[in-house]
Amino acid sequence: MKLLSRLAALALGAFACHAIAQSAPYPNRPVRLVVGFAPAGAADQVARAMSDAFGKALGQSVLVDNKPGNGSSIAADLVAKSAPDGYTLLIASPSSISVNPALNPALPYSPKDLVAVSKMTTSPLVLAVNPATGIRSVTDLIAAAKKDPGKLNYSTSGNGSAPHLGAALFGLLTGTQMTHIPYRGGALAIQSVMAGDTQLTFGTSPSVLPQASGGRLLALAVSTRERSALVPGLPGMREAGLPEYNLEFWYGMFVPAGTPPAIVSKIYDATVAAMQQPAVKAALAREGTEVSVSASPDQFSAFLVDDGKFWVNLVKTAKVKVD
């Protein structure tokens, strides 16, 4: 009888501990912030710029976890299959939310498996070349690509990434053909251009600008139609001779589907609070990235509907395929 009583007491104690843990306010342990690209890339820099302020707003430490590969699909799938408890979050771009599903219907996750919390940043891409190419302008690039179709190699952070789509749009509008060389992250893609393994990239501002300022890359233009205050000194595509071209990309916060609305709301509030910190804004501005938060999770979801149509249409029109 004593043994049974002790077992019953242990069971009741375990149940009580479980109940207390279940009822503890969110968050009561560290939060994992998953990034689908390698360290030193644009997504990683956004995550690390805001993670401390985000953790303070949540009242918990935040671990940035890089899971590069497959154009950020590995990270998106990991988060989509995680427990919907607010402890595994995703910083994503159009790649994993709109582009990859359009490129590969057999993906192990669906965009519906992720809940939109807030847009975080927006910025143009930067078209840059290896200085040794002799290419000094967008018109030079078009001429070189037309002279030797397929000879110029462009690097990207992966199939379906914003740089991949940026180059696809360029080829579509100029009638040129260049060879796509995907890497597992923006930093690796930039390194390949500097090394001469590839000749150009439509890279993210945080990846390109430090190398351009050091003379290791030559930045030709930003990907928006007009000049961008985020990247002073570079022409927009209209000024560079390609007025039809206009492209910018964003990063946003997502959680697994099924996450309780109260937790989504807390993550939204903490995201907005972090992104509005002057230090965070300044750190991102130095890399050519602008803080741009959504008015609410619902507003971000509505934005994604129209934004997704743009990316999917580009994928189909440019006949982008997974290599």
TIPA-348390 format. One record per residue (C-alpha): residue number from 1; residue in one letter; chain; x, y, z. Coordinates in nm, 4 decimals, padded with zeros to 6 digits. Layout:
// residues N
+-----+---+---+----------+----------+----------+
:   k : r : c :       xx :       yy :       zz :
+-----+---+---+----------+----------+----------+
: NUM : A : A :        X :        Y :        Z :
...
+-----+---+---+----------+----------+----------+
***
This chain:
// residues 323
+-----+---+---+----------+----------+----------+
:   k : r : c :       xx :       yy :       zz :
+-----+---+---+----------+----------+----------+
:   1 : M : A :  00.0000 :  00.0000 :  00.0000 :
:   2 : K : A :  00.2826 :  00.2372 :  00.0864 :
:   3 : L : A :  00.4395 :  00.1736 : -00.2544 :
:   4 : L : A :  00.1110 :  00.2439 : -00.4287 :
:   5 : S : A :  00.0702 :  00.5630 : -00.2281 :
:   6 : R : A :  00.4182 :  00.6779 : -00.3204 :
:   7 : L : A :  00.3575 :  00.6036 : -00.6885 :
:   8 : A : A :  00.0284 :  00.7900 : -00.6752 :
:   9 : A : A :  00.1998 :  01.0868 : -00.5123 :
:  10 : L : A :  00.4712 :  01.0889 : -00.7761 :
:  11 : A : A :  00.2125 :  01.0744 : -01.0522 :
:  12 : L : A :  00.0170 :  01.3601 : -00.8986 :
:  13 : G : A :  00.3368 :  01.5607 : -00.8610 :
:  14 : A : A :  00.4322 :  01.5040 : -01.2229 :
:  15 : F : A :  00.0822 :  01.6027 : -01.3338 :
:  16 : A : A :  00.0996 :  01.9172 : -01.1247 :
:  17 : C : A :  00.4375 :  02.0126 : -01.2706 :
:  18 : H : A :  00.3035 :  01.9535 : -01.6200 :
:  19 : A : A : -00.0017 :  02.1634 : -01.5485 :
:  20 : I : A :  00.2111 :  02.4468 : -01.4119 :
:  21 : A : A :  00.4365 :  02.4308 : -01.7173 :
:  22 : Q : A :  00.1351 :  02.4334 : -01.9457 :
:  23 : S : A : -00.0183 :  02.7331 : -01.7700 :
:  24 : A : A :  00.3061 :  02.9332 : -01.7452 :
:  25 : P : A :  00.2872 :  03.2522 : -01.9494 :
:  26 : Y : A :  00.4578 :  03.2569 : -02.2891 :
:  27 : P : A :  00.7514 :  03.2631 : -02.3247 :
:  28 : N : A :  00.9068 :  03.0740 : -02.0351 :
:  29 : R : A :  01.2138 :  02.9383 : -02.2154 :
:  30 : P : A :  01.4510 :  03.0480 : -02.4963 :
:  31 : V : A :  01.3106 :  03.1078 : -02.8432 :
:  32 : R : A :  01.4672 :  02.9694 : -03.1617 :
:  33 : L : A :  01.4796 :  03.2015 : -03.4633 :
:  34 : V : A :  01.5433 :  02.9951 : -03.7766 :
:  35 : V : A :  01.7065 :  03.1550 : -04.0825 :
:  36 : G : A :  01.7055 :  02.9747 : -04.4159 :
:  37 : F : A :  02.0380 :  03.1122 : -04.5335 :
:  38 : A : A :  02.4008 :  03.0852 : -04.4300 :
:  39 : P : A :  02.5719 :  03.3176 : -04.1790 :
:  40 : A : A :  02.6753 :  03.6631 : -04.3063 :
:  41 : G : A :  02.3990 :  03.6715 : -04.5667 :
:  42 : A : A :  02.1215 :  03.9308 : -04.5700 :
:  43 : A : A :  01.8649 :  03.7229 : -04.3794 :
:  44 : D : A :  02.1231 :  03.6344 : -04.1170 :
:  45 : Q : A :  02.2180 :  03.9992 : -04.0736 :
:  46 : V : A :  01.8540 :  04.0982 : -04.0281 :
:  47 : A : A :  01.8094 :  03.8245 : -03.7669 :
:  48 : R : A :  02.1215 :  03.9136 : -03.5727 :
:  49 : A : A :  02.0553 :  04.2873 : -03.5884 :
:  50 : M : A :  01.7172 :  04.2469 : -03.4197 :
:  51 : S : A :  01.7545 :  03.9321 : -03.2077 :
:  52 : D : A :  01.8775 :  04.1019 : -02.8881 :
:  53 : A : A :  01.6053 :  04.3664 : -02.8970 :
:  54 : F : A :  01.3504 :  04.0998 : -02.9896 :
:  55 : G : A :  01.4581 :  03.8866 : -02.6940 :
:  56 : K : A :  01.4314 :  04.1813 : -02.4562 :
:  57 : A : A :  01.0821 :  04.2573 : -02.5817 :
:  58 : L : A :  00.9823 :  03.8938 : -02.5287 :
:  59 : G : A :  01.1638 :  03.8633 : -02.1982 :
:  60 : Q : A :  01.3626 :  03.5597 : -02.3130 :
:  61 : S : A :  01.6900 :  03.4850 : -02.4869 :
:  62 : V : A :  01.6743 :  03.4267 : -02.8626 :
:  63 : L : A :  01.8952 :  03.1811 : -03.0515 :
:  64 : V : A :  01.9557 :  03.2485 : -03.4218 :
:  65 : D : A :  01.9748 :  02.9118 : -03.5990 :
:  66 : N : A :  02.0989 :  02.9029 : -03.9604 :
:  67 : K : A :  01.9525 :  02.6224 : -04.1714 :
:  68 : P : A :  02.0604 :  02.6992 : -04.5301 :
:  69 : G : A :  01.9738 :  02.4968 : -04.8354 :
:  70 : N : A :  01.7214 :  02.4541 : -05.1172 :
:  71 : G : A :  01.6508 :  02.8259 : -05.1461 :
:  72 : S : A :  01.5501 :  02.8398 : -04.7757 :
:  73 : S : A :  01.3000 :  02.5537 : -04.8114 :
:  74 : I : A :  01.4821 :  02.3429 : -04.5506 :
:  75 : A : A :  01.4296 :  02.6105 : -04.2863 :
:  76 : A : A :  01.0676 :  02.6689 : -04.3861 :
:  77 : D : A :  00.9913 :  02.2975 : -04.3705 :
:  78 : L : A :  01.1592 :  02.2671 : -04.0300 :
:  79 : V : A :  00.9514 :  02.5488 : -03.8822 :
:  80 : A : A :  00.6308 :  02.4346 : -04.0537 :
:  81 : K : A :  00.6677 :  02.0952 : -03.8846 :
:  82 : S : A :  00.7643 :  02.2374 : -03.5432 :
:  83 : A : A :  00.5306 :  02.2520 : -03.2448 :
:  84 : P : A :  00.2993 :  02.5547 : -03.2780 :
:  85 : D : A :  00.3977 :  02.6905 : -02.9384 :
:  86 : G : A :  00.5863 :  03.0064 : -03.0285 :
:  87 : Y : A :  00.9326 :  02.8691 : -02.9568 :
:  88 : T : A :  01.0403 :  02.8016 : -03.3171 :
:  89 : L : A :  01.0101 :  03.1018 : -03.5476 :
:  90 : L : A :  01.1120 :  03.1680 : -03.9079 :
:  91 : I : A :  01.2572 :  03.4703 : -04.0814 :
:  92 : A : A :  01.1578 :  03.4184 : -04.4449 :
:  93 : S : A :  01.1655 :  03.5976 : -04.7796 :
:  94 : P : A :  00.9442 :  03.5515 : -05.0866 :
:  95 : S : A :  01.1643 :  03.2513 : -05.1717 :
:  96 : S : A :  01.0139 :  03.0080 : -04.9226 :
:  97 : I : A :  00.6665 :  03.1632 : -04.9091 :
:  98 : S : A :  00.5833 :  03.2147 : -05.2783 :
:  99 : V : A :  00.8642 :  03.1250 : -05.5171 :
: 100 : N : A :  00.9725 :  02.7785 : -05.4069 :
: 101 : P : A :  00.6171 :  02.6404 : -05.3931 :
: 102 : A : A :  00.5648 :  02.7722 : -05.7476 :
: 103 : L : A :  00.8900 :  02.6117 : -05.8649 :
: 104 : N : A :  00.8376 :  02.2828 : -05.6860 :
: 105 : P : A :  00.4815 :  02.1656 : -05.6072 :
: 106 : A : A :  00.6323 :  01.8538 : -05.4441 :
: 107 : L : A :  00.7801 :  02.0518 : -05.1533 :
: 108 : P : A :  00.7273 :  01.8784 : -04.8161 :
: 109 : Y : A :  00.5523 :  02.1873 : -04.6796 :
: 110 : S : A :  00.2906 :  02.4319 : -04.7991 :
: 111 : P : A :  00.2800 :  02.8077 : -04.7358 :
: 112 : K : A : -00.0445 :  02.7330 : -04.5499 :
: 113 : D : A :  00.1682 :  02.5501 : -04.2908 :
: 114 : L : A :  00.3099 :  02.8874 : -04.1847 :
: 115 : V : A :  00.1327 :  03.1847 : -04.0271 :
: 116 : A : A :  00.2396 :  03.5367 : -04.1217 :
: 117 : V : A :  00.3292 :  03.7593 : -03.8268 :
: 118 : S : A :  00.4830 :  04.0747 : -03.9734 :
: 119 : K : A :  00.6958 :  04.2052 : -04.2531 :
: 120 : M : A :  01.0289 :  04.3223 : -04.1094 :
: 121 : T : A :  01.2413 :  04.4789 : -04.3825 :
: 122 : T : A :  01.2403 :  04.5772 : -04.7449 :
: 123 : S : A :  01.5304 :  04.6606 : -04.9741 :
: 124 : P : A :  01.6410 :  04.6569 : -05.3351 :
: 125 : L : A :  01.8845 :  04.4109 : -05.4817 :
: 126 : V : A :  02.2178 :  04.5405 : -05.6082 :
: 127 : L : A :  02.3499 :  04.4367 : -05.9473 :
: 128 : A : A :  02.7249 :  04.3896 : -05.9095 :
: 129 : V : A :  03.0066 :  04.2454 : -06.1177 :
: 130 : N : A :  03.3649 :  04.1394 : -06.0724 :
: 131 : P : A :  03.5726 :  04.4473 : -06.1669 :
: 132 : A : A :  03.8004 :  04.2314 : -06.3851 :
: 133 : T : A :  03.5133 :  04.1685 : -06.6293 :
: 134 : G : A :  03.5536 :  04.5169 : -06.7752 :
: 135 : I : A :  03.1770 :  04.5646 : -06.7442 :
: 136 : R : A :  03.1114 :  04.9151 : -06.6131 :
: 137 : S : A :  02.7387 :  04.9680 : -06.6670 :
: 138 : V : A :  02.4091 :  04.7910 : -06.7170 :
: 139 : T : A :  02.4298 :  04.8585 : -07.0916 :
: 140 : D : A :  02.7777 :  04.7021 : -07.0939 :
: 141 : L : A :  02.6347 :  04.3948 : -06.9222 :
: 142 : I : A :  02.3514 :  04.3623 : -07.1712 :
: 143 : A : A :  02.5953 :  04.3917 : -07.4601 :
: 144 : A : A :  02.8316 :  04.1312 : -07.3118 :
: 145 : A : A :  02.5468 :  03.8871 : -07.2437 :
: 146 : K : A :  02.4119 :  03.9256 : -07.5969 :
: 147 : K : A :  02.7559 :  03.8834 : -07.7521 :
: 148 : D : A :  02.8183 :  03.5464 : -07.5834 :
: 149 : P : A :  02.4873 :  03.3867 : -07.4711 :
: 150 : G : A :  02.5340 :  03.1669 : -07.1652 :
: 151 : K : A :  02.9004 :  03.2610 : -07.1149 :
: 152 : L : A :  02.8409 :  03.4947 : -06.8205 :
: 153 : N : A :  02.7757 :  03.3136 : -06.4929 :
: 154 : Y : A :  02.5678 :  03.4744 : -06.2208 :
: 155 : S : A :  02.5725 :  03.3585 : -05.8593 :
: 156 : T : A :  02.2765 :  03.3490 : -05.6207 :
: 157 : S : A :  02.1927 :  03.2324 : -05.2717 :
: 158 : G : A :  01.9956 :  02.9402 : -05.4138 :
: 159 : N : A :  01.7243 :  02.8304 : -05.6542 :
: 160 : G : A :  01.4176 :  03.0483 : -05.6193 :
: 161 : S : A :  01.5982 :  03.3117 : -05.4133 :
: 162 : A : A :  01.5435 :  03.6826 : -05.4721 :
: 163 : P : A :  01.8797 :  03.7144 : -05.6544 :
: 164 : H : A :  01.7796 :  03.4221 : -05.8797 :
: 165 : L : A :  01.4518 :  03.5908 : -05.9653 :
: 166 : G : A :  01.6277 :  03.9246 : -06.0089 :
: 167 : A : A :  01.8521 :  03.7750 : -06.2755 :
: 168 : A : A :  01.5593 :  03.5919 : -06.4357 :
: 169 : L : A :  01.3677 :  03.9178 : -06.4705 :
: 170 : F : A :  01.6778 :  04.0816 : -06.6188 :
: 171 : G : A :  01.7098 :  03.8071 : -06.8791 :
: 172 : L : A :  01.3389 :  03.8250 : -06.9602 :
: 173 : L : A :  01.3415 :  04.2005 : -07.0178 :
: 174 : T : A :  01.6706 :  04.2161 : -07.2093 :
: 175 : G : A :  01.6430 :  03.8974 : -07.4109 :
: 176 : T : A :  01.9762 :  03.7764 : -07.2761 :
: 177 : Q : A :  02.0899 :  03.4371 : -07.1528 :
: 178 : M : A :  02.3253 :  03.3895 : -06.8582 :
: 179 : T : A :  02.4135 :  03.0768 : -06.6606 :
: 180 : H : A :  02.2802 :  03.0377 : -06.3077 :
: 181 : I : A :  02.5213 :  02.9126 : -06.0399 :
: 182 : P : A :  02.3337 :  02.8635 : -05.7078 :
: 183 : Y : A :  02.5128 :  02.8587 : -05.3725 :
: 184 : R : A :  02.4000 :  02.7756 : -05.0204 :
: 185 : G : A :  02.3952 :  03.1363 : -04.9059 :
: 186 : G : A :  02.4457 :  03.4970 : -05.0048 :
: 187 : A : A :  02.7965 :  03.5199 : -04.8589 :
: 188 : L : A :  02.9166 :  03.2240 : -05.0656 :
: 189 : A : A :  02.7583 :  03.3685 : -05.3784 :
: 190 : I : A :  02.9342 :  03.7009 : -05.3259 :
: 191 : Q : A :  03.2664 :  03.5284 : -05.2609 :
: 192 : S : A :  03.2351 :  03.3449 : -05.5916 :
: 193 : V : A :  03.2039 :  03.6742 : -05.7813 :
: 194 : M : A :  03.5012 :  03.8247 : -05.5998 :
: 195 : A : A :  03.7063 :  03.5134 : -05.6774 :
: 196 : G : A :  03.6092 :  03.5259 : -06.0451 :
: 197 : D : A :  03.4349 :  03.1877 : -06.0375 :
: 198 : T : A :  03.1212 :  03.3761 : -06.1437 :
: 199 : Q : A :  03.1042 :  03.7168 : -06.3063 :
: 200 : L : A :  02.8040 :  03.8872 : -06.1514 :
: 201 : T : A :  02.5212 :  03.8715 : -05.9027 :
: 202 : F : A :  02.1937 :  04.0379 : -05.8201 :
: 203 : G : A :  02.2864 :  04.0316 : -05.4538 :
: 204 : T : A :  02.1184 :  04.1604 : -05.1432 :
: 205 : S : A :  02.2387 :  04.4978 : -05.0218 :
: 206 : P : A :  02.3957 :  04.3681 : -04.6977 :
: 207 : S : A :  02.5935 :  04.1100 : -04.8927 :
: 208 : V : A :  02.7119 :  04.3359 : -05.1753 :
: 209 : L : A :  02.7697 :  04.6829 : -05.0328 :
: 210 : P : A :  03.0626 :  04.6110 : -04.7965 :
: 211 : Q : A :  03.2502 :  04.4397 : -05.0792 :
: 212 : A : A :  03.1665 :  04.7152 : -05.3276 :
: 213 : S : A :  03.2915 :  04.9839 : -05.0911 :
: 214 : G : A :  03.6191 :  04.7925 : -05.0608 :
: 215 : G : A :  03.6609 :  04.7701 : -05.4382 :
: 216 : R : A :  03.6251 :  04.3931 : -05.4522 :
: 217 : L : A :  03.2968 :  04.4247 : -05.6429 :
: 218 : L : A :  03.1675 :  04.6907 : -05.8794 :
: 219 : A : A :  02.8049 :  04.7827 : -05.8105 :
: 220 : L : A :  02.6219 :  04.8907 : -06.1264 :
: 221 : A : A :  02.2661 :  04.9709 : -06.0176 :
: 222 : V : A :  01.9889 :  04.8985 : -05.7709 :
: 223 : S : A :  01.7006 :  04.6784 : -05.8785 :
: 224 : T : A :  01.4287 :  04.9372 : -05.8266 :
: 225 : R : A :  01.3157 :  05.1558 : -06.1150 :
: 226 : E : A :  01.4293 :  05.4735 : -05.9428 :
: 227 : R : A :  01.7278 :  05.5456 : -05.7199 :
: 228 : S : A :  01.6999 :  05.4277 : -05.3611 :
: 229 : A : A :  01.7910 :  05.6363 : -05.0585 :
: 230 : L : A :  01.9017 :  05.3085 : -04.9015 :
: 231 : V : A :  02.1858 :  05.2770 : -05.1520 :
: 232 : P : A :  02.3084 :  05.6305 : -05.2282 :
: 233 : G : A :  02.5280 :  05.6791 : -05.5295 :
: 234 : L : A :  02.3839 :  05.4015 : -05.7445 :
: 235 : P : A :  02.1418 :  05.4615 : -06.0318 :
: 236 : G : A :  01.8023 :  05.2984 : -06.0508 :
: 237 : M : A :  01.7225 :  05.0803 : -06.3492 :
: 238 : R : A :  01.5479 :  05.3598 : -06.5403 :
: 239 : E : A :  01.8577 :  05.5767 : -06.5203 :
: 240 : A : A :  02.0775 :  05.2756 : -06.6001 :
: 241 : G : A :  01.8920 :  05.2149 : -06.9272 :
: 242 : L : A :  01.6360 :  04.9476 : -06.8351 :
: 243 : P : A :  01.3210 :  05.1386 : -06.7321 :
: 244 : E : A :  01.0929 :  04.8318 : -06.7355 :
: 245 : Y : A :  01.2891 :  04.6667 : -06.4558 :
: 246 : N : A :  01.1634 :  04.7057 : -06.0979 :
: 247 : L : A :  01.2215 :  04.4589 : -05.8145 :
: 248 : E : A :  01.2592 :  04.4699 : -05.4378 :
: 249 : F : A :  01.2340 :  04.2041 : -05.1721 :
: 250 : W : A :  01.1418 :  04.1692 : -04.8063 :
: 251 : Y : A :  01.2001 :  03.9582 : -04.4976 :
: 252 : G : A :  00.9241 :  03.8703 : -04.2547 :
: 253 : M : A :  00.8453 :  03.6767 : -03.9385 :
: 254 : F : A :  00.6454 :  03.3516 : -03.9543 :
: 255 : V : A :  00.5332 :  03.0831 : -03.7090 :
: 256 : P : A :  00.3900 :  02.7321 : -03.7549 :
: 257 : A : A :  00.0208 :  02.7077 : -03.8397 :
: 258 : G : A : -00.1857 :  02.6399 : -03.5307 :
: 259 : T : A :  00.0102 :  02.8769 : -03.3090 :
: 260 : P : A : -00.2407 :  03.0307 : -03.0626 :
: 261 : P : A : -00.3487 :  03.3837 : -03.1594 :
: 262 : A : A : -00.2373 :  03.5202 : -02.8211 :
: 263 : I : A :  00.1160 :  03.3951 : -02.8845 :
: 264 : V : A :  00.1135 :  03.5281 : -03.2422 :
: 265 : S : A :  00.0132 :  03.8651 : -03.0983 :
: 266 : K : A :  00.3013 :  03.8612 : -02.8497 :
: 267 : I : A :  00.5498 :  03.7718 : -03.1222 :
: 268 : Y : A :  00.4087 :  04.0476 : -03.3435 :
: 269 : D : A :  00.4378 :  04.3063 : -03.0662 :
: 270 : A : A :  00.7942 :  04.1985 : -02.9865 :
: 271 : T : A :  00.8915 :  04.2032 : -03.3553 :
: 272 : V : A :  00.7577 :  04.5550 : -03.4041 :
: 273 : A : A :  00.9209 :  04.6763 : -03.0819 :
: 274 : A : A :  01.2567 :  04.5323 : -03.1876 :
: 275 : M : A :  01.2467 :  04.6627 : -03.5429 :
: 276 : Q : A :  01.1608 :  05.0128 : -03.4225 :
: 277 : Q : A :  01.4675 :  05.0364 : -03.2021 :
: 278 : P : A :  01.6971 :  05.3132 : -03.3349 :
: 279 : A : A :  02.0024 :  05.0872 : -03.3061 :
: 280 : V : A :  01.8352 :  04.8170 : -03.5144 :
: 281 : K : A :  01.7226 :  05.0650 : -03.7786 :
: 282 : A : A :  02.0704 :  05.2177 : -03.7956 :
: 283 : A : A :  02.2439 :  04.8801 : -03.8230 :
: 284 : L : A :  02.0200 :  04.7718 : -04.1093 :
: 285 : A : A :  02.0344 :  05.1089 : -04.2861 :
: 286 : R : A :  02.4119 :  05.0805 : -04.3008 :
: 287 : E : A :  02.3597 :  04.7648 : -04.5042 :
: 288 : G : A :  02.1038 :  04.9172 : -04.7407 :
: 289 : T : A :  01.7998 :  04.7669 : -04.5698 :
: 290 : E : A :  01.4927 :  04.9576 : -04.4514 :
: 291 : V : A :  01.2759 :  04.8581 : -04.1579 :
: 292 : S : A :  00.9194 :  04.8035 : -04.2777 :
: 293 : V : A :  00.6749 :  04.6438 : -04.0354 :
: 294 : S : A :  00.3134 :  04.5448 : -04.1000 :
: 295 : A : A :  00.0198 :  04.7141 : -03.9308 :
: 296 : S : A : -00.0942 :  04.3713 : -03.8077 :
: 297 : P : A : -00.0564 :  04.0001 : -03.8868 :
: 298 : D : A : -00.3767 :  04.0213 : -04.0918 :
: 299 : Q : A : -00.2346 :  04.3087 : -04.2949 :
: 300 : F : A :  00.0814 :  04.1088 : -04.3651 :
: 301 : S : A : -00.1278 :  03.8105 : -04.4755 :
: 302 : A : A : -00.3226 :  04.0319 : -04.7166 :
: 303 : F : A :  00.0034 :  04.1744 : -04.8526 :
: 304 : L : A :  00.1345 :  03.8236 : -04.9187 :
: 305 : V : A : -00.1610 :  03.7401 : -05.1429 :
: 306 : D : A : -00.0810 :  04.0141 : -05.3955 :
: 307 : D : A :  00.2944 :  03.9830 : -05.3528 :
: 308 : G : A :  00.2774 :  03.6112 : -05.4176 :
: 309 : K : A :  00.0979 :  03.6721 : -05.7474 :
: 310 : F : A :  00.3878 :  03.8873 : -05.8654 :
: 311 : W : A :  00.6539 :  03.6281 : -05.7845 :
: 312 : V : A :  00.4576 :  03.3344 : -05.9241 :
: 313 : N : A :  00.3878 :  03.5250 : -06.2454 :
: 314 : L : A :  00.7593 :  03.6027 : -06.2769 :
: 315 : V : A :  00.8502 :  03.2366 : -06.2236 :
: 316 : K : A :  00.6106 :  03.1279 : -06.4976 :
: 317 : T : A :  00.6837 :  03.4079 : -06.7445 :
: 318 : A : A :  01.0628 :  03.3765 : -06.7129 :
: 319 : K : A :  01.0291 :  02.9951 : -06.7154 :
: 320 : V : A :  01.2421 :  02.9657 : -06.4045 :
: 321 : K : A :  01.3092 :  02.6056 : -06.3106 :
: 322 : V : A :  01.4890 :  02.4254 : -06.0302 :
: 323 : D : A :  01.8328 :  02.3241 : -06.1601 :
+-----+---+---+----------+----------+----------+
***
